[in-house]
């Protein structure tokens, strides 16, 4: 019995981390801007960097899931 589709589904669960990570970064950005609006340009740079790192992990999980689906 081939379990590669099951493992691909489990690997795809890593995509959930993308939504959680970007949500937490956005929440932190809004809290930082609410407390100190003068740091908006600096905070935006760090927020974009954090969102990019969160998205990269999601892409890695998705690539692994596709590799497991195509594995025969």
C-alpha positions as CSV (number, residue, x, y, z in Angstrom):
1,X,0.0,0.0,0.0
2,X,1.3,3.4,-1.0
3,X,1.4,5.9,1.9
4,X,3.0,8.7,-0.1
5,X,-0.3,10.6,-0.5
6,X,-0.8,10.4,3.3
7,X,2.6,11.8,3.9
8,X,2.0,14.5,1.3
9,X,-1.1,15.6,3.2
10,X,0.8,15.7,6.4
11,X,3.5,17.8,4.8
12,X,0.9,20.2,3.4
13,X,-0.3,20.9,6.9
14,X,2.9,23.1,7.1
15,X,1.0,25.6,5.0
16,X,-1.1,26.4,8.0
17,X,1.9,27.9,9.6
18,X,2.0,30.5,6.9
19,X,-1.3,32.0,7.8
20,X,-0.5,31.9,11.5
21,X,2.9,33.4,11.0
22,X,1.7,36.3,8.8
23,X,-1.1,37.0,11.2
24,X,1.2,37.2,14.1
25,X,3.6,39.5,12.2
26,X,0.7,41.7,11.2
27,X,-0.6,41.9,14.7
28,X,2.9,42.8,16.0
29,X,3.2,45.6,13.3
30,X,-0.2,47.1,14.2
31,X,0.7,47.0,17.9
32,X,4.0,48.7,17.3
33,X,2.5,51.4,15.1
34,X,-0.3,52.0,17.7
35,X,2.3,52.5,20.4
36,X,4.9,54.6,18.4
37,X,3.8,55.9,15.0
38,X,7.2,57.5,14.3
39,X,8.8,54.1,13.7
40,X,6.5,53.1,10.9
41,X,9.2,53.0,8.2
42,X,11.5,50.8,10.3
43,X,8.7,48.6,11.6
44,X,7.4,48.0,8.0
45,X,10.8,46.7,6.9
46,X,11.0,44.2,9.7
47,X,7.4,43.2,9.1
48,X,7.9,42.5,5.4
49,X,11.0,40.5,6.3
50,X,9.1,38.5,8.9
51,X,6.3,37.8,6.4
52,X,8.7,36.7,3.7
53,X,10.3,34.2,6.1
54,X,6.9,32.9,7.2
55,X,5.9,32.4,3.5
56,X,9.2,30.7,2.7
57,X,8.5,27.9,5.2
58,X,5.1,27.4,3.7
59,X,6.6,27.1,0.2
60,X,9.1,24.5,1.5
61,X,6.3,22.5,2.9
62,X,4.3,22.7,-0.3
63,X,7.3,21.7,-2.4
64,X,7.9,18.6,-0.2
65,X,4.2,17.7,-0.5
66,X,4.3,17.9,-4.3
67,X,7.5,15.9,-4.3
68,X,5.8,13.2,-2.2
69,X,2.7,13.2,-4.5
70,X,4.9,12.6,-7.6
71,X,7.0,10.0,-6.0
72,X,6.4,6.5,-7.4
